[in-house]
Amino acid sequence: MNNSDTENKITVLIAPVINSMGIALDNLEFLKTGKKGVLRVYIDKEGGVTIGDCEKVSREVEAVLDVENPIQIPYVLEVSSPGLDRPLKIPGDFRKYCGKKVRVVTLELWTNRLFSQG
């Protein structure tokens, strides 16, 4: 199973649990580092995420993952807010921040792309 499959399976397992707490699963990533892994779960809610929110989500997510066991190697679970540098990936992310000031970083300059196709 590759990382994308693992991330999708974990998302299906934990998103309903997190949502039931009035918190949204913003993103997650599973990184393998040799024989160990790191599961990073990013959560968000209206008004911001507190340390208490991270603790509660961590306990609930850990319980689900212990029962379902989707990760077959030792791993560390990290739960946090996506922070100020959160990526805007899907249309809902852009709608959520409509009317707010954002900084956009692109991988290539559009002007270079337009002029080089000439």
C-alpha positions, 0 to 999 in steps of 0.5 A: 500500500502506498502513502496515498492509499494509506492517507485515503484509508486513514481519512475515511476512518478519522474524518467522521470522528473529528467532525463529530467533535465540531472540528474539521479535518483540514489535511493529513500526511503520512511520511515513512522514515525508514522503518518508522512513520509520522502521521500528521493530522491538521485540524481546523474550526471556526475561531481557531484550534486550541491545544485542548482541541489537539489533545482531544482529537489526538486521543480519539484518533489514536483510539480509532487507529489502534482498533482499525490498525491501518498503519503496519509500522511504528509511527508517531501521531501529531495533531495540530492546526494547519497554521498560517502557511496552510496550502489552499488545495481544493475549491472549498479551501479557496471559498473559505478564504474568499474576501481575506488577504492571502499570499499566493506562491506559484511553482512557475511564473505565469508570464514566463509560461505565456511568453515562452509558448509564443 
